[in-house]
């Protein structure tokens, strides 16, 4: 689950890497908390967590 979550974030940067996805999540989290809008991070985390579920539900291939 963590792998698919972080790969979802890394695809925003057009990379398929777990580490870059975690870095991007942490960087956006720090930026949005400093700007006073933590709800943006919450909603983006929810959408990144739900996307693997919907891919499984719609029976997309694993690759």
CHARMM internal coordinates of N, CA and C (Angstrom, degrees):
IC EDIT
DIST 1 N 1 CA 1.4525
DIST 1 CA 1 C 1.5211
ANGL 1 N 1 CA 1 C 110.66
DIST 1 C 2 N 1.3261
ANGL 1 CA 1 C 2 N 117.45
DIHE 1 N 1 CA 1 C 2 N -41.33
DIST 2 N 2 CA 1.4618
ANGL 1 C 2 N 2 CA 120.40
DIHE 1 CA 1 C 2 N 2 CA 179.19
DIST 2 CA 2 C 1.5223
ANGL 2 N 2 CA 2 C 110.50
DIHE 1 C 2 N 2 CA 2 C -66.45
DIST 2 C 3 N 1.3202
ANGL 2 CA 2 C 3 N 116.68
DIHE 2 N 2 CA 2 C 3 N -36.78
DIST 3 N 3 CA 1.4583
ANGL 2 C 3 N 3 CA 120.24
DIHE 2 CA 2 C 3 N 3 CA 179.27
DIST 3 CA 3 C 1.5163
ANGL 3 N 3 CA 3 C 111.03
DIHE 2 C 3 N 3 CA 3 C -64.05
DIST 3 C 4 N 1.3198
ANGL 3 CA 3 C 4 N 117.86
DIHE 3 N 3 CA 3 C 4 N -46.82
DIST 4 N 4 CA 1.4586
ANGL 3 C 4 N 4 CA 119.83
DIHE 3 CA 3 C 4 N 4 CA -179.80
DIST 4 CA 4 C 1.5223
ANGL 4 N 4 CA 4 C 111.13
DIHE 3 C 4 N 4 CA 4 C -69.12
DIST 4 C 5 N 1.3313
ANGL 4 CA 4 C 5 N 117.72
DIHE 4 N 4 CA 4 C 5 N -33.72
DIST 5 N 5 CA 1.4602
ANGL 4 C 5 N 5 CA 121.48
DIHE 4 CA 4 C 5 N 5 CA 176.38
DIST 5 CA 5 C 1.5220
ANGL 5 N 5 CA 5 C 111.13
DIHE 4 C 5 N 5 CA 5 C -63.11
DIST 5 C 6 N 1.3197
ANGL 5 CA 5 C 6 N 117.00
DIHE 5 N 5 CA 5 C 6 N -49.57
DIST 6 N 6 CA 1.4652
ANGL 5 C 6 N 6 CA 119.78
DIHE 5 CA 5 C 6 N 6 CA -177.45
DIST 6 CA 6 C 1.5246
ANGL 6 N 6 CA 6 C 111.82
DIHE 5 C 6 N 6 CA 6 C -72.15
DIST 6 C 7 N 1.3252
ANGL 6 CA 6 C 7 N 118.08
DIHE 6 N 6 CA 6 C 7 N -31.02
DIST 7 N 7 CA 1.4711
ANGL 6 C 7 N 7 CA 119.74
DIHE 6 CA 6 C 7 N 7 CA 175.23
DIST 7 CA 7 C 1.5214
ANGL 7 N 7 CA 7 C 110.90
DIHE 6 C 7 N 7 CA 7 C -68.29
DIST 7 C 8 N 1.3137
ANGL 7 CA 7 C 8 N 117.25
DIHE 7 N 7 CA 7 C 8 N -30.90
DIST 8 N 8 CA 1.4595
ANGL 7 C 8 N 8 CA 120.31
DIHE 7 CA 7 C 8 N 8 CA 175.39
DIST 8 CA 8 C 1.5105
ANGL 8 N 8 CA 8 C 111.63
DIHE 7 C 8 N 8 CA 8 C -64.20
DIST 8 C 9 N 1.3197
ANGL 8 CA 8 C 9 N 116.93
DIHE 8 N 8 CA 8 C 9 N -38.73
DIST 9 N 9 CA 1.4627
ANGL 8 C 9 N 9 CA 119.93
DIHE 8 CA 8 C 9 N 9 CA 176.39
DIST 9 CA 9 C 1.5246
ANGL 9 N 9 CA 9 C 111.14
DIHE 8 C 9 N 9 CA 9 C -72.63
DIST 9 C 10 N 1.3109
ANGL 9 CA 9 C 10 N 118.05
DIHE 9 N 9 CA 9 C 10 N -37.05
DIST 10 N 10 CA 1.4648
ANGL 9 C 10 N 10 CA 119.38
DIHE 9 CA 9 C 10 N 10 CA -177.50
DIST 10 CA 10 C 1.5195
ANGL 10 N 10 CA 10 C 112.02
DIHE 9 C 10 N 10 CA 10 C -71.18
DIST 10 C 11 N 1.3284
ANGL 10 CA 10 C 11 N 118.03
DIHE 10 N 10 CA 10 C 11 N -22.90
DIST 11 N 11 CA 1.4599
ANGL 10 C 11 N 11 CA 119.89
DIHE 10 CA 10 C 11 N 11 CA 177.94
DIST 11 CA 11 C 1.5143
ANGL 11 N 11 CA 11 C 111.86
DIHE 10 C 11 N 11 CA 11 C -70.02
DIST 11 C 12 N 1.3266
ANGL 11 CA 11 C 12 N 118.14
DIHE 11 N 11 CA 11 C 12 N -18.09
DIST 12 N 12 CA 1.4540
ANGL 11 C 12 N 12 CA 120.79
DIHE 11 CA 11 C 12 N 12 CA 173.67
DIST 12 CA 12 C 1.5294
ANGL 12 N 12 CA 12 C 109.40
DIHE 11 C 12 N 12 CA 12 C -64.11
DIST 12 C 13 N 1.3134
ANGL 12 CA 12 C 13 N 116.37
DIHE 12 N 12 CA 12 C 13 N -34.95
DIST 13 N 13 CA 1.4608
ANGL 12 C 13 N 13 CA 121.97
DIHE 12 CA 12 C 13 N 13 CA 178.04
DIST 13 CA 13 C 1.5249
ANGL 13 N 13 CA 13 C 112.18
DIHE 12 C 13 N 13 CA 13 C -90.56
DIST 13 C 14 N 1.3480
ANGL 13 CA 13 C 14 N 116.78
DIHE 13 N 13 CA 13 C 14 N 10.17
DIST 14 N 14 CA 1.4641
ANGL 13 C 14 N 14 CA 123.79
DIHE 13 CA 13 C 14 N 14 CA -179.85
DIST 14 CA 14 C 1.5238
ANGL 14 N 14 CA 14 C 112.24
DIHE 13 C 14 N 14 CA 14 C 61.03
DIST 14 C 15 N 1.3274
ANGL 14 CA 14 C 15 N 116.29
DIHE 14 N 14 CA 14 C 15 N 36.31
DIST 15 N 15 CA 1.4565
ANGL 14 C 15 N 15 CA 122.33
DIHE 14 CA 14 C 15 N 15 CA 176.10
DIST 15 CA 15 C 1.5150
ANGL 15 N 15 CA 15 C 108.43
DIHE 14 C 15 N 15 CA 15 C -127.08
DIST 15 C 16 N 1.2892
ANGL 15 CA 15 C 16 N 117.27
DIHE 15 N 15 CA 15 C 16 N 148.12
DIST 16 N 16 CA 1.4609
ANGL 15 C 16 N 16 CA 121.28
DIHE 15 CA 15 C 16 N 16 CA 178.62
DIST 16 CA 16 C 1.5261
ANGL 16 N 16 CA 16 C 108.46
DIHE 15 C 16 N 16 CA 16 C -112.22
DIST 16 C 17 N 1.3231
ANGL 16 CA 16 C 17 N 115.37
DIHE 16 N 16 CA 16 C 17 N 66.42
DIST 17 N 17 CA 1.4477
ANGL 16 C 17 N 17 CA 121.18
DIHE 16 CA 16 C 17 N 17 CA -173.81
DIST 17 CA 17 C 1.5288
ANGL 17 N 17 CA 17 C 109.09
DIHE 16 C 17 N 17 CA 17 C -134.55
DIST 17 C 18 N 1.3159
ANGL 17 CA 17 C 18 N 117.08
DIHE 17 N 17 CA 17 C 18 N 133.76
DIST 18 N 18 CA 1.4586
ANGL 17 C 18 N 18 CA 122.00
DIHE 17 CA 17 C 18 N 18 CA -178.68
DIST 18 CA 18 C 1.5266
ANGL 18 N 18 CA 18 C 110.76
DIHE 17 C 18 N 18 CA 18 C -68.40
DIST 18 C 19 N 1.3092
ANGL 18 CA 18 C 19 N 117.56
DIHE 18 N 18 CA 18 C 19 N -42.03
DIST 19 N 19 CA 1.4645
ANGL 18 C 19 N 19 CA 121.49
DIHE 18 CA 18 C 19 N 19 CA -176.29
DIST 19 CA 19 C 1.5264
ANGL 19 N 19 CA 19 C 110.98
DIHE 18 C 19 N 19 CA 19 C -66.19
DIST 19 C 20 N 1.3298
ANGL 19 CA 19 C 20 N 117.43
DIHE 19 N 19 CA 19 C 20 N -42.47
DIST 20 N 20 CA 1.4612
ANGL 19 C 20 N 20 CA 119.09
DIHE 19 CA 19 C 20 N 20 CA 179.24
DIST 20 CA 20 C 1.5267
ANGL 20 N 20 CA 20 C 110.93
DIHE 19 C 20 N 20 CA 20 C -67.02
DIST 20 C 21 N 1.3318
ANGL 20 CA 20 C 21 N 118.06
DIHE 20 N 20 CA 20 C 21 N -31.66
DIST 21 N 21 CA 1.4564
ANGL 20 C 21 N 21 CA 120.67
DIHE 20 CA 20 C 21 N 21 CA 176.34
DIST 21 CA 21 C 1.5158
ANGL 21 N 21 CA 21 C 112.20
DIHE 20 C 21 N 21 CA 21 C -66.81
DIST 21 C 22 N 1.3336
ANGL 21 CA 21 C 22 N 117.04
DIHE 21 N 21 CA 21 C 22 N -42.35
DIST 22 N 22 CA 1.4687
ANGL 21 C 22 N 22 CA 119.93
DIHE 21 CA 21 C 22 N 22 CA 176.87
DIST 22 CA 22 C 1.5232
ANGL 22 N 22 CA 22 C 111.47
DIHE 21 C 22 N 22 CA 22 C -65.72
DIST 22 C 23 N 1.3282
ANGL 22 CA 22 C 23 N 116.19
DIHE 22 N 22 CA 22 C 23 N -39.15
DIST 23 N 23 CA 1.4619
ANGL 22 C 23 N 23 CA 119.70
DIHE 22 CA 22 C 23 N 23 CA 177.68
DIST 23 CA 23 C 1.5237
ANGL 23 N 23 CA 23 C 110.67
DIHE 22 C 23 N 23 CA 23 C -63.91
DIST 23 C 24 N 1.3237
ANGL 23 CA 23 C 24 N 117.45
DIHE 23 N 23 CA 23 C 24 N -44.09
DIST 24 N 24 CA 1.4557
ANGL 23 C 24 N 24 CA 121.26
DIHE 23 CA 23 C 24 N 24 CA 179.97
DIST 24 CA 24 C 1.5242
ANGL 24 N 24 CA 24 C 111.08
DIHE 23 C 24 N 24 CA 24 C -64.14
DIST 24 C 25 N 1.3306
ANGL 24 CA 24 C 25 N 117.79
DIHE 24 N 24 CA 24 C 25 N -38.62
DIST 25 N 25 CA 1.4590
ANGL 24 C 25 N 25 CA 121.37
DIHE 24 CA 24 C 25 N 25 CA 177.25
DIST 25 CA 25 C 1.5344
ANGL 25 N 25 CA 25 C 110.94
DIHE 24 C 25 N 25 CA 25 C -63.68
DIST 25 C 26 N 1.3220
ANGL 25 CA 25 C 26 N 116.71
DIHE 25 N 25 CA 25 C 26 N -44.77
DIST 26 N 26 CA 1.4685
ANGL 25 C 26 N 26 CA 119.82
DIHE 25 CA 25 C 26 N 26 CA 178.86
DIST 26 CA 26 C 1.5194
ANGL 26 N 26 CA 26 C 112.03
DIHE 25 C 26 N 26 CA 26 C -66.58
DIST 26 C 27 N 1.3276
ANGL 26 CA 26 C 27 N 117.05
DIHE 26 N 26 CA 26 C 27 N -40.72
DIST 27 N 27 CA 1.4640
ANGL 26 C 27 N 27 CA 120.62
DIHE 26 CA 26 C 27 N 27 CA -179.54
DIST 27 CA 27 C 1.5263
ANGL 27 N 27 CA 27 C 111.39
DIHE 26 C 27 N 27 CA 27 C -65.58
DIST 27 C 28 N 1.3223
ANGL 27 CA 27 C 28 N 117.29
DIHE 27 N 27 CA 27 C 28 N -43.35
DIST 28 N 28 CA 1.4643
ANGL 27 C 28 N 28 CA 118.91
DIHE 27 CA 27 C 28 N 28 CA 178.11
DIST 28 CA 28 C 1.5233
ANGL 28 N 28 CA 28 C 111.18
DIHE 27 C 28 N 28 CA 28 C -69.34
DIST 28 C 29 N 1.3241
ANGL 28 CA 28 C 29 N 116.78
DIHE 28 N 28 CA 28 C 29 N -33.74
DIST 29 N 29 CA 1.4599
ANGL 28 C 29 N 29 CA 119.57
DIHE 28 CA 28 C 29 N 29 CA 177.04
DIST 29 CA 29 C 1.5148
ANGL 29 N 29 CA 29 C 112.24
DIHE 28 C 29 N 29 CA 29 C -62.49
DIST 29 C 30 N 1.3034
ANGL 29 CA 29 C 30 N 116.57
DIHE 29 N 29 CA 29 C 30 N -45.51
DIST 30 N 30 CA 1.4668
ANGL 29 C 30 N 30 CA 120.83
DIHE 29 CA 29 C 30 N 30 CA 178.65
DIST 30 CA 30 C 1.5240
ANGL 30 N 30 CA 30 C 110.56
DIHE 29 C 30 N 30 CA 30 C -64.39
DIST 30 C 31 N 1.3326
ANGL 30 CA 30 C 31 N 117.10
DIHE 30 N 30 CA 30 C 31 N -41.79
DIST 31 N 31 CA 1.4629
ANGL 30 C 31 N 31 CA 120.63
DIHE 30 CA 30 C 31 N 31 CA -178.76
DIST 31 CA 31 C 1.5278
ANGL 31 N 31 CA 31 C 111.43
DIHE 30 C 31 N 31 CA 31 C -65.37
DIST 31 C 32 N 1.3201
ANGL 31 CA 31 C 32 N 117.73
DIHE 31 N 31 CA 31 C 32 N -45.07
DIST 32 N 32 CA 1.4615
ANGL 31 C 32 N 32 CA 119.56
DIHE 31 CA 31 C 32 N 32 CA -177.48
DIST 32 CA 32 C 1.5192
ANGL 32 N 32 CA 32 C 112.27
DIHE 31 C 32 N 32 CA 32 C -71.38
DIST 32 C 33 N 1.3285
ANGL 32 CA 32 C 33 N 118.01
DIHE 32 N 32 CA 32 C 33 N -33.41
DIST 33 N 33 CA 1.4619
ANGL 32 C 33 N 33 CA 119.48
DIHE 32 CA 32 C 33 N 33 CA 175.67
DIST 33 CA 33 C 1.5187
ANGL 33 N 33 CA 33 C 110.93
DIHE 32 C 33 N 33 CA 33 C -68.20
DIST 33 C 34 N 1.3208
ANGL 33 CA 33 C 34 N 117.01
DIHE 33 N 33 CA 33 C 34 N -37.61
DIST 34 N 34 CA 1.4584
ANGL 33 C 34 N 34 CA 119.46
DIHE 33 CA 33 C 34 N 34 CA 178.17
DIST 34 CA 34 C 1.5189
ANGL 34 N 34 CA 34 C 112.20
DIHE 33 C 34 N 34 CA 34 C -69.49
DIST 34 C 35 N 1.3271
ANGL 34 CA 34 C 35 N 117.77
DIHE 34 N 34 CA 34 C 35 N -29.61
DIST 35 N 35 CA 1.4653
ANGL 34 C 35 N 35 CA 121.17
DIHE 34 CA 34 C 35 N 35 CA 177.96
DIST 35 CA 35 C 1.5203
ANGL 35 N 35 CA 35 C 111.86
DIHE 34 C 35 N 35 CA 35 C -81.55
DIST 35 C 36 N 1.3131
ANGL 35 CA 35 C 36 N 117.84
DIHE 35 N 35 CA 35 C 36 N -10.10
DIST 36 N 36 CA 1.4526
ANGL 35 C 36 N 36 CA 121.51
DIHE 35 CA 35 C 36 N 36 CA 178.45
DIST 36 CA 36 C 1.5169
ANGL 36 N 36 CA 36 C 114.00
DIHE 35 C 36 N 36 CA 36 C 87.02
DIST 36 C 37 N 1.3342
ANGL 36 CA 36 C 37 N 117.55
DIHE 36 N 36 CA 36 C 37 N 21.11
DIST 37 N 37 CA 1.4654
ANGL 36 C 37 N 37 CA 121.55
DIHE 36 CA 36 C 37 N 37 CA 179.49
DIST 37 CA 37 C 1.5299
ANGL 37 N 37 CA 37 C 110.68
DIHE 36 C 37 N 37 CA 37 C -128.00
DIST 37 C 38 N 1.3245
ANGL 37 CA 37 C 38 N 117.85
DIHE 37 N 37 CA 37 C 38 N 67.51
DIST 38 N 38 CA 1.4723
ANGL 37 C 38 N 38 CA 119.17
DIHE 37 CA 37 C 38 N 38 CA -178.75
DIST 38 CA 38 C 1.5236
ANGL 38 N 38 CA 38 C 113.07
DIHE 37 C 38 N 38 CA 38 C -69.64
DIST 38 C 39 N 1.3310
ANGL 38 CA 38 C 39 N 117.91
DIHE 38 N 38 CA 38 C 39 N -18.14
DIST 39 N 39 CA 1.4645
ANGL 38 C 39 N 39 CA 119.33
DIHE 38 CA 38 C 39 N 39 CA -179.49
DIST 39 CA 39 C 1.5244
ANGL 39 N 39 CA 39 C 112.19
DIHE 38 C 39 N 39 CA 39 C -64.98
DIST 39 C 40 N 1.3216
ANGL 39 CA 39 C 40 N 117.94
DIHE 39 N 39 CA 39 C 40 N -26.50
DIST 40 N 40 CA 1.4625
ANGL 39 C 40 N 40 CA 120.89
DIHE 39 CA 39 C 40 N 40 CA 176.91
DIST 40 CA 40 C 1.5228
ANGL 40 N 40 CA 40 C 109.95
DIHE 39 C 40 N 40 CA 40 C -64.49
DIST 40 C 41 N 1.3195
ANGL 40 CA 40 C 41 N 116.92
DIHE 40 N 40 CA 40 C 41 N -41.58
DIST 41 N 41 CA 1.4647
ANGL 40 C 41 N 41 CA 120.70
DIHE 40 CA 40 C 41 N 41 CA 177.61
DIST 41 CA 41 C 1.5216
ANGL 41 N 41 CA 41 C 110.82
DIHE 40 C 41 N 41 CA 41 C -65.82
DIST 41 C 42 N 1.3218
ANGL 41 CA 41 C 42 N 117.78
DIHE 41 N 41 CA 41 C 42 N -39.94
DIST 42 N 42 CA 1.4598
ANGL 41 C 42 N 42 CA 120.70
DIHE 41 CA 41 C 42 N 42 CA 179.54
DIST 42 CA 42 C 1.5260
ANGL 42 N 42 CA 42 C 111.19
DIHE 41 C 42 N 42 CA 42 C -62.28
DIST 42 C 43 N 1.3331
ANGL 42 CA 42 C 43 N 116.50
DIHE 42 N 42 CA 42 C 43 N -46.10
DIST 43 N 43 CA 1.4607
ANGL 42 C 43 N 43 CA 119.88
DIHE 42 CA 42 C 43 N 43 CA -178.74
DIST 43 CA 43 C 1.5224
ANGL 43 N 43 CA 43 C 112.03
DIHE 42 C 43 N 43 CA 43 C -68.09
DIST 43 C 44 N 1.3217
ANGL 43 CA 43 C 44 N 117.30
DIHE 43 N 43 CA 43 C 44 N -36.13
DIST 44 N 44 CA 1.4618
ANGL 43 C 44 N 44 CA 118.72
DIHE 43 CA 43 C 44 N 44 CA 178.10
DIST 44 CA 44 C 1.5284
ANGL 44 N 44 CA 44 C 111.18
DIHE 43 C 44 N 44 CA 44 C -70.30
DIST 44 C 45 N 1.3160
ANGL 44 CA 44 C 45 N 117.58
DIHE 44 N 44 CA 44 C 45 N -34.33
DIST 45 N 45 CA 1.4656
ANGL 44 C 45 N 45 CA 120.52
DIHE 44 CA 44 C 45 N 45 CA 176.75
DIST 45 CA 45 C 1.5269
ANGL 45 N 45 CA 45 C 110.93
DIHE 44 C 45 N 45 CA 45 C -68.13
DIST 45 C 46 N 1.3274
ANGL 45 CA 45 C 46 N 116.59
DIHE 45 N 45 CA 45 C 46 N -39.05
DIST 46 N 46 CA 1.4649
ANGL 45 C 46 N 46 CA 119.58
DIHE 45 CA 45 C 46 N 46 CA 177.34
DIST 46 CA 46 C 1.5193
ANGL 46 N 46 CA 46 C 110.42
DIHE 45 C 46 N 46 CA 46 C -64.12
DIST 46 C 47 N 1.3280
ANGL 46 CA 46 C 47 N 117.28
DIHE 46 N 46 CA 46 C 47 N -43.15
DIST 47 N 47 CA 1.4636
ANGL 46 C 47 N 47 CA 119.50
DIHE 46 CA 46 C 47 N 47 CA -179.33
DIST 47 CA 47 C 1.5206
ANGL 47 N 47 CA 47 C 111.66
DIHE 46 C 47 N 47 CA 47 C -67.74
DIST 47 C 48 N 1.3324
ANGL 47 CA 47 C 48 N 117.53
DIHE 47 N 47 CA 47 C 48 N -36.35
DIST 48 N 48 CA 1.4630
ANGL 47 C 48 N 48 CA 119.77
DIHE 47 CA 47 C 48 N 48 CA 177.44
DIST 48 CA 48 C 1.5272
ANGL 48 N 48 CA 48 C 111.33
DIHE 47 C 48 N 48 CA 48 C -69.07
DIST 48 C 49 N 1.3159
ANGL 48 CA 48 C 49 N 117.27
DIHE 48 N 48 CA 48 C 49 N -30.50
DIST 49 N 49 CA 1.4633
ANGL 48 C 49 N 49 CA 120.14
DIHE 48 CA 48 C 49 N 49 CA 178.39
DIST 49 CA 49 C 1.5300
ANGL 49 N 49 CA 49 C 111.71
DIHE 48 C 49 N 49 CA 49 C -78.67
DIST 49 C 50 N 1.3218
ANGL 49 CA 49 C 50 N 118.16
DIHE 49 N 49 CA 49 C 50 N -30.38
DIST 50 N 50 CA 1.4564
ANGL 49 C 50 N 50 CA 120.89
DIHE 49 CA 49 C 50 N 50 CA -179.18
DIST 50 CA 50 C 1.5255
ANGL 50 N 50 CA 50 C 113.53
DIHE 49 C 50 N 50 CA 50 C -81.44
DIST 50 C 51 N 1.3046
ANGL 50 CA 50 C 51 N 118.06
DIHE 50 N 50 CA 50 C 51 N -23.03
DIST 51 N 51 CA 1.4692
ANGL 50 C 51 N 51 CA 119.83
DIHE 50 CA 50 C 51 N 51 CA -176.87
DIST 51 CA 51 C 1.5307
ANGL 51 N 51 CA 51 C 113.33
DIHE 50 C 51 N 51 CA 51 C -62.40
DIST 51 C 52 N 1.3409
ANGL 51 CA 51 C 52 N 121.96
DIHE 51 N 51 CA 51 C 52 N -40.97
DIST 52 N 52 CA 1.4675
ANGL 51 C 52 N 52 CA 119.16
DIHE 51 CA 51 C 52 N 52 CA 175.39
DIST 52 CA 52 C 1.5353
ANGL 52 N 52 CA 52 C 112.99
DIHE 51 C 52 N 52 CA 52 C -64.49
DIST 52 C 53 N 1.3271
ANGL 52 CA 52 C 53 N 115.93
DIHE 52 N 52 CA 52 C 53 N -33.51
DIST 53 N 53 CA 1.4583
ANGL 52 C 53 N 53 CA 118.94
DIHE 52 CA 52 C 53 N 53 CA 178.20
DIST 53 CA 53 C 1.5325
ANGL 53 N 53 CA 53 C 110.61
DIHE 52 C 53 N 53 CA 53 C -64.72
DIST 53 C 54 N 1.3241
ANGL 53 CA 53 C 54 N 117.02
DIHE 53 N 53 CA 53 C 54 N -45.53
DIST 54 N 54 CA 1.4538
ANGL 53 C 54 N 54 CA 119.47
DIHE 53 CA 53 C 54 N 54 CA 179.99
DIST 54 CA 54 C 1.5195
ANGL 54 N 54 CA 54 C 111.89
DIHE 53 C 54 N 54 CA 54 C -67.66
DIST 54 C 55 N 1.3153
ANGL 54 CA 54 C 55 N 117.70
DIHE 54 N 54 CA 54 C 55 N -33.68
DIST 55 N 55 CA 1.4664
ANGL 54 C 55 N 55 CA 119.91
DIHE 54 CA 54 C 55 N 55 CA 175.75
DIST 55 CA 55 C 1.5249
ANGL 55 N 55 CA 55 C 110.43
DIHE 54 C 55 N 55 CA 55 C -64.92
DIST 55 C 56 N 1.3205
ANGL 55 CA 55 C 56 N 117.17
DIHE 55 N 55 CA 55 C 56 N -39.83
DIST 56 N 56 CA 1.4599
ANGL 55 C 56 N 56 CA 120.86
DIHE 55 CA 55 C 56 N 56 CA 177.00
DIST 56 CA 56 C 1.5289
ANGL 56 N 56 CA 56 C 110.24
DIHE 55 C 56 N 56 CA 56 C -67.39
DIST 56 C 57 N 1.3249
ANGL 56 CA 56 C 57 N 116.85
DIHE 56 N 56 CA 56 C 57 N -42.59
DIST 57 N 57 CA 1.4536
ANGL 56 C 57 N 57 CA 121.16
DIHE 56 CA 56 C 57 N 57 CA -178.22
DIST 57 CA 57 C 1.5319
ANGL 57 N 57 CA 57 C 111.71
DIHE 56 C 57 N 57 CA 57 C -65.02
DIST 57 C 58 N 1.3130
ANGL 57 CA 57 C 58 N 117.81
DIHE 57 N 57 CA 57 C 58 N -37.02
DIST 58 N 58 CA 1.4590
ANGL 57 C 58 N 58 CA 122.24
DIHE 57 CA 57 C 58 N 58 CA 179.05
DIST 58 CA 58 C 1.5229
ANGL 58 N 58 CA 58 C 112.59
DIHE 57 C 58 N 58 CA 58 C -85.69
DIST 58 C 59 N 1.3408
ANGL 58 CA 58 C 59 N 115.96
DIHE 58 N 58 CA 58 C 59 N 1.53
DIST 59 N 59 CA 1.4753
ANGL 58 C 59 N 59 CA 124.20
DIHE 58 CA 58 C 59 N 59 CA 175.35
DIST 59 CA 59 C 1.5257
ANGL 59 N 59 CA 59 C 113.34
DIHE 58 C 59 N 59 CA 59 C 61.13
DIST 59 C 60 N 1.3284
ANGL 59 CA 59 C 60 N 115.28
DIHE 59 N 59 CA 59 C 60 N 44.39
DIST 60 N 60 CA 1.4592
ANGL 59 C 60 N 60 CA 119.09
DIHE 59 CA 59 C 60 N 60 CA 172.78
DIST 60 CA 60 C 1.5208
ANGL 60 N 60 CA 60 C 108.77
DIHE 59 C 60 N 60 CA 60 C -73.82
DIST 60 C 61 N 1.3366
ANGL 60 CA 60 C 61 N 118.82
DIHE 60 N 60 CA 60 C 61 N 148.19
DIST 61 N 61 CA 1.4644
ANGL 60 C 61 N 61 CA 119.84
DIHE 60 CA 60 C 61 N 61 CA 178.72
DIST 61 CA 61 C 1.5320
ANGL 61 N 61 CA 61 C 111.38
DIHE 60 C 61 N 61 CA 61 C -66.76
DIST 61 C 62 N 1.3197
ANGL 61 CA 61 C 62 N 115.87
DIHE 61 N 61 CA 61 C 62 N 152.54
DIST 62 N 62 CA 1.4722
ANGL 61 C 62 N 62 CA 121.24
DIHE 61 CA 61 C 62 N 62 CA -176.22
DIST 62 CA 62 C 1.5224
ANGL 62 N 62 CA 62 C 113.06
DIHE 61 C 62 N 62 CA 62 C -63.45
DIST 62 C 63 N 1.3076
ANGL 62 CA 62 C 63 N 117.41
DIHE 62 N 62 CA 62 C 63 N -36.44
DIST 63 N 63 CA 1.4576
ANGL 62 C 63 N 63 CA 119.15
DIHE 62 CA 62 C 63 N 63 CA -177.94
DIST 63 CA 63 C 1.5009
ANGL 63 N 63 CA 63 C 109.58
DIHE 62 C 63 N 63 CA 63 C -79.42
END
COOR INIT
IC SEED 1 N 1 CA 1 C
IC BUILD
